């Protein structure tokens, strides 16, 4: 991570920490944590939290713990544990020697629960889940006491021990904190803190436990056990803060972290609900968690997004208390800015049209030395072959120019080949159906490099030497949804109905310059005049050249977003992506 990324503008969280340091609160320590549940892959919303928690610790010479809140083995998996670690590392952050797990503290948490029972602050309840919800009341009506709320301490200790020993079936008993069923904060109405879970194997503890703590109970105590000073979380936990403090105050823990809430990321044209992202994967509406259209960190990495661009995006959107909807264009701008500065240039023809330069000697060719980056000489140069037969992009030729703005090749017209000669189209070859299959051209041998004085050609197009071209498959990815708020649209449609039919086009026969033969997986290049592309991370397994479009050169959505907002453009599920030759 660059030095300039560690010096960030202030926000209300940093102001709180600055004040704490002035008063020597926590003995001058700053310890944060990033606490994901390992029940799915991380997404762009998690990236904001990662950059905040690790960034604060880094800037204040503190530490940030990566802790897995793994209290629900029904939905968790070691695959997710590894993927989360990979994502945090890729973003450029380090948590030290080893990650933390809430399951490391299961015995301590159990002992805390026993302590609450002994204090008369917890009881075993036999109500079913439905009955617990019924007794809990509503936002406008107080709850009712459970008929088991006044059990004696000895009875509660015995029942809890038998729960731990596995005597009772799932759902028959829970342990609840005894707080206040009439509290206006519904989270304080005797929340469940332990439930029975038979028949599951925990990815860390195996079958050792059949009794698992709830998130609200686990989270605050794990923070305290680890000596966290500032527990930074999103605004949906603001109403849970009194419960967070109640557990710590009641148990009298040595460390009492301060919970501070900030607004979560709401990014247009995508989803940040892990449940809905899981549905997309399970219903095979996408290729998997790392589908390049997904807002997961793994998907963005496979698509070619640089980690520096995501960190810059998180910096640009800032940290506030008020929620807001961030335009997708902000993220895409960060990606373009980073790639424009650091991506090497290459030439690739996605929709090939053959060109034969009849004035160029048959059987001959030459190597042209060209720059890898037009503004950065430190990236060096490369050689590209030039020959009599080339491929240009089909979109770069029209028989007749539609208007004066068309600066590419037309019949009888001239155009410059990038880094090479000026050519003229002399003849058009068509097949029996009238489709153009080849252009016969001539070249001006005096125009290699700088054009002679007085020789002006307005258009410049890219090309690839046909005998030397690599054949590749190119996947043109676009936004997965065509509605800015796919899961909260005013038209009442399900988010599946806003899936973008044009989110993936597979072009099966493209031609690349030969220097891309050994392109590393994940390395991004600018295909000149086409966009930014990276070699797919799965392509080595398929033993073929597959490139994913990371980003277009310009924001092609800017002109249509307003229209889509007002017209309610909808789409269906793209189970069969478009393929073209």
N, C-alpha and C positions, 0 to 999 in steps of 0.2 A: 504494500500500500504506500502511495506516495506521501511525502511529508505534508503537502498542502491539504491532503484529505483529513489530517488529524486535527487541524485548526478550524473549528466550525463556529458559526455564529451562535449566539446565546439563545436560549429558549427558557420557558418557565421551569422546566426540570433542572436545567443547569443553574438557574438562579437559586433554586432551593438547595442544591448541593453546595453552591458557593457560600450561602449563608451558614449551612451546617459546618463547613470547613472553618469559617470565621469563628464560630463558637466552640470549635473542637468537638462537636458532636461525633459520636462513634470513634473518638480518639483519632480523628483525622482520616479514618479509613473510608474508602469508597469501594463497595463490593456489590455488583449487580448480578443478575442471572438471566439467561434465556431458557425458559422452561417448556419446551414443546411436548405435547402428548404424541407418542410414537404410533399413531393410528392413521398415518397417511404421509404424503410428501409435503414438504414446505412450499409455500407459494409466495407471491410478491408481497402480500401483506406481512408475512413472517419476516421478509427481508427488511422491512422498515423497523421491526422490533429488534432484529439482529444488529442492524447498524446502530440503532439507538443504544442498546444495552452494552454491546462491545465497544462502541465508540466512546460512550461516557467513561467506561472503565479505563480505556486507553488514554483518553485525554487528561484524566485525573490521576494517572499512574496507579490505578487500582487493579482490580481483577474482575472478570466476568465468568461465572460458572455456566457451563452447558449442562443442564439437568433435565433428564427425562422424567416427566410426571406420569409414570407408568402404573396407574392404579386400576386400569380397566383392561384386563388381559383378553376379554372377548373380542376387542377390536385392534389389539396391538400386535406388532410383529417385529422380529429382529431385522427384517428387510428395511423397515421404516427407520429403525435406530441407525443403521449404517448409512442410509440415504441422507438423513438429517446431518450426520457428521460430515459427510462428503460436501453437502451444500454449504455448511458454515465455513469449512476450510476453503472452498472455492471462492466464497465471497471475500476471503482474505483475513479471516479472524482465527484466533487460537485460544483455546480454553485451558491450556496447560497440559499436565501429564495425562489426565484421564477425565472422562465425563462423569457426572454424578447421576444417580438414579434415585427416585423416591423410594423404590423398592429396597434400596440399601438401608432404609430407615424403618422397614416394616415392624421390626421388634420394638424400636423406640416409640413408634406411633401407637402400637398396641399398648405399650406401657402408659403412654399419655392418656389413652382411652380409659384404662383401668383407674388412673388417677382421677379422672373426671367422675367416674362412677363412685369412687370412695368419697369424693367431695359432695356427692348428691347432685352433680351437674350433668349426669347422663343416665339413661335408662334403656332397657331392652323393651322394644315395642313389637306386639304381635299383629298390628294392623297390616292389612295387605297394602300394596302400592296404591291401589285405587282408593282405599279408605284413608290412607295418609293424605292424599290429595284432597279428599272431601273434607277432612277435619282441618285442613290447613287454612281454609277460608279464602277470601279473595282480596283484591287490592282495596276494596271499600268495606269489607266485612272482616272482623277478627276471626281467628281460628278457634277451634275447640280443643280442650285438653284430651289427649289420648286416655282411654280407660286404664292403660298400663303405666301412666306417667308417675304414679305414686308408689310404685313397687319399692320394697325395702332395698337398701344397699346390698345386703347379703344375697338377696334373690337375684339382683341384677348381676352381681359378680359371678354367681353360679351359672346363670344363663349365658353370660358372655363367654365364660370359660368353655361351656358346652358348645357354643357356636364355633369357637376356635377349634374345638376337637372334632367338629364335623358331624355333630349329632342331628342337626336340623337341616331340612331341605331348603333349596333356594327359594327366597321370597317369603319364608314363613316368619322370620324375625329380622329386625334391624336394630342397631344401636343408635339412639338419637340424643343429641345434646338437649339439656333442659334449660331453656332460656325464657321465652315469653311468647305464648301463643296469641297474645293480643297486640303484639308489636306492629306498628304501622309498616315496618320493614319486613316483608314476608320472608326474607332470608333468615330472620332471627326466630321464626316460629318452629322451634324444636327441629332443626335440620337433621337429616340422617347423616351419620358419620361413619358407619360401617354396615356392609351388607354381605350376604353369603353368596359365594360363587363356586359351586361344585362343577366338576367336569371340564375345567379349563387348565391349560398348562401355561404358566407365565414364562415369558421369554428370558427372564433373568432368574427367577426363583423356582422355576419348575412347578411341581405339585406340592411344595412345602406349605402353602397357605390355601385355605378355602374361604378366608375372610379378608375382604379388601376394603381399605379406607376410601372415603369419598374425596373428591378433589378439594373442596373448600377446607376440609380438615387437614389434608395432606400438605397442601401448598404452603400455608402460612408456617406450619411447624417445620417443614423442610427448609424454608427460608431461615428460620431461627436457628436450626441445627447447623446450617452452613455459615452462619454469621453474615448473612446478606444485610446490607445497610439500606439500600433503596430498591424496593420491589416495584419495578415499572411494568404496568399492564395497561390494557386497553379499557376504554370507558365502560364497556358492559360489566366490568367488575367493580364499578364505583359503588353500587348498592351492596356489594359483598364485603366492602371494606369494614363495616361495623362487625361482621362475623369474623373476619380476619383478625381484627383487634381483640374481639371477645375471647377467642381461643388463647391467644398469647397472654392477655391480661389475666385470665382465669387460671391458666397453668403457671403463670409467673416465670416464663422462660427468661434465661439470662440475656438473650438478644431479642429485641423487638424491632424488626425492620419497619420502615415507613413505606406504605403502599401509596404510589402516585399513579394516577390514571392519565392517559393521553388518548386522543382520537385514533381509531383504527383507520387503515387505508381503504378507501372506496375508489376503485379504479374503473373507469368507464369501459364498456365493451368486453367485460370479462366477469368472472365470478371469483370471490374469495371465501366462499363457503366450502369448508373441507368436505362436508356431507354431500354437497352437490357435485363437487369435483370427483368424489368417490363414485357417485352415480354415473358420471360420464365415463369413467374407467370401467366400472362393472358392467355397464350396458353396452360397452364396446362402441361408444359414439366417438371415441378417440382411440389412438393406438395404444395408449398406456399413460402412466404418470409422467413420462418424459416426452410425450408427443410435443413437437415444437409449437403447436398452437396453444398448449396449456399454459396457464399463468404460474405453473410450478417453477421453482428454481431449476430443477432438473430439465424441464422443458425449455426454459430460456437458455440454459447452458448448451443443450443440444442444438438449439436454433442458431447459436453463435453470439448471443448477447455477451458482451464483455462484463466481468464483475465490476470493473471500475464504473461502467455506465449505470449499473444498478445502484451502486453506492452514491453516485452523483445524483441520481433520481431521488433517492431517499433524503439527500441533503436539500435538494431544491423544494420538495414538498413541505419540509419542515415538520416541527412537532408542536401541536396545539391541543387545546381542550375541546375545540369546536369541530364537529364533523364536517367534511366537505367531500365533494366528488371530484376526483382528479382526472383530467382528460388523458386519454391514452397517448395523445400526441406528445405529452410531456416526457413520458418514458421513451417513446420512439425518438424524440429529439436528442435525448441523452445518448441513446445507442448510436445514432447517426454521427453526433459530434465526436464520440470516442473513435468510431471506426474510420471516419474521414481522416482523422489525424494519424491513425496507426495501422490501417489495413493496406497491405501491398496491392498494387493494381495488376490485373491480368485481363486477357481477352477471352471471351467465350461467346459463342453464337447459339442462342437458344432455339431459334426457328430458322434453320439454315436454308439458304438459297445459293446454288452453285454459281461461281463466276469463273470464266476462263479468260485470261488476259492473252489474247492471241498475238500481241506484239512482243510478249516476253518469250525469250528463247526456250524451246522445248528441252526438257531434260536438265535445265539449269535451275539454280536457286541461290539464295544467299542468307546469311544470318545477320539480323539487325539487332543492334545493341540499344536497349530501351531502358528507361528509368522505372524503378519499382514504385516510386511515389513522386508525383510532379512537384511537391513542395518540400520534400525531405530527402536530401542527397545521401544522408547517412544510411538509408535503406538500400543503397546500391543500385546495381543494374542487372539485367538478365539478357539473354539472347533469345530471339524468336525467329523461326524460319519463315522465309518468304519464297513463294513458288508461283508457277504459272496458273495453278488451279487453287481457288480459294473458296471459302464460305463467308457470306455476309448474312446479316439478319434479313429475313423476308420483309420485315416492316420498314427496312431502309430503302426499299425500291417501290416506285410507282411508275406506270407507263407515262402518265401525265401528272404534273404537279397540281395538286388541288388549289393551291394559293401560293403567294409569294413567301409565306413563312416556311414552306416545305424546303428544307436545305439538304435533303439527302439525294439519292441517285434517281434520275429519271431517264427515260429513253432519249438518247442524244445529249444528255447532260453529263456534267463532270462532278466528281466528289473526291475528297482526299481520303485515302486509307490511313487510319491512325498509325503514326510512326513510319509511314511508307510513302507510296507514290500517289499521284493524282491519276485517276482512271476515268475513262469515258465509256458510257454504254452505247455500243454500236449496233447490237442485234439482240432480239429477245427470242428465246426458244420456248415453244409451248408444246404440251402433249395433245393427244387427240381430243381431250375434254376442254382444251383451252386454258389449262393451268400453266403458269410460268414455271419452268423447270430449270432454266439456265439462262445466264446472261453472257453474251460474248462482248468483251471489252478490249480497249487498248489503253496503254499507259504512257505517261510522259516521263522518260528516264531522267530528265533534268530536275525532277521535283522531289527526289529523295532528300529528306531533311528539310532545309529551308527552301521555299519556292523562289524561283528567279524573280527579279524585280519586275513589277507590273503583272505578275501571274497571280490572280486572286481566285480562290475557290472558297465558297462560303461554308460548305458542308464538310464534316469529318465523321466517318463511320468506322466501326471496329470490324475485325475480320479474323479468320484463322486459316492457316495454310492447310488445304485439304489432305495432301499426302501425309502430313505430320499430325493431324488432329487426333485428339483423344475423344472417344465416344463416352458420353456420360448421361446419367439420368439426373434431371434437376427437378426439385420439388419446390413449387412456388407457394409458400405459405402466406396466409393473410389472417386477419382477425377471426377468431373462432365464432364470434357473435356479431350480428349486424344491428343490434340495438344497444344504445349506450347503457341501459339498465336492464339486462336480460332477466334478472331474477326479481325485479321490482318495477316492471313496466306498467304503465297506467292502463294498457289495453287488456290486462288480466290474463295474458297468455302465459303458459308455462315456459320456463327458460329454454326447454328443448325446442320450442317452436321458433326461437330466435337464433338458432344455429345457422351460421352462414354457409349457404350452399357452395359458395365460391372460396371457401377457406383453404382449399388445397387443390392445386392443379399439378399433375405429374407430367412432365415433358420427357418422353422416353428416349429421344434421340437428339442430343445436343453435342456440339463440338467445342472442345477446349484446346487452348494452346498447350503444347507438350510439357511445359514446366510444371503443370499441375498434376502430373502423374504420381508424384510422391508427396502430395499435399498431406499434411498431418491432420488427423481427425480433430475437428473443433477449431482449426485455424481459419480465420475469416479473411477473405480477399474481396476487393471491389472488382467485380466483373464490369469493366468499363461500359458506361451508359446503360447498364442493366440493374445494378444494385449490389448489395453485399451478400456474399454466399460463403458457407463453410462446408467442408467435407463432413458428411454425416458420421456420427460416432458409431453407428451400426454397420457402416459400409464395408469395413474390413471383414466382418463375418460373412457378408454376402459376396465378397471378392469382386466387387464392382465399384465403379466411381459413382457415388451419389452425393450430390451437393444440395444443401438446403438453403433457400433464400432467407437470410437473416432479416433484411430490411430493404425496402426500396430506396432509391436515391432521394426521393422527395415524398412528402406526405400526400399520398394519393387520396386519402380520406377527407382532407381538409374541406374540399368543395362540396362533398356530398353529405357530411355529417349533419348539417343544418336541415337539409332536405329530408334525410332519414328521420330526424327527430320529429318532424311535422307530419310526414306521410305514413309513419309506422311501417316501414319496410320490414317484411317478415321473411323467414326462410325455413326450410325443413332440414332434416338430418342428412348430412352428407356422408352416407355410408359408402358411396362409390365415387371417389374423387375423379375429376375430369382427367383424361389422359390425352396427350397429343404427341404427334411425332416430331 
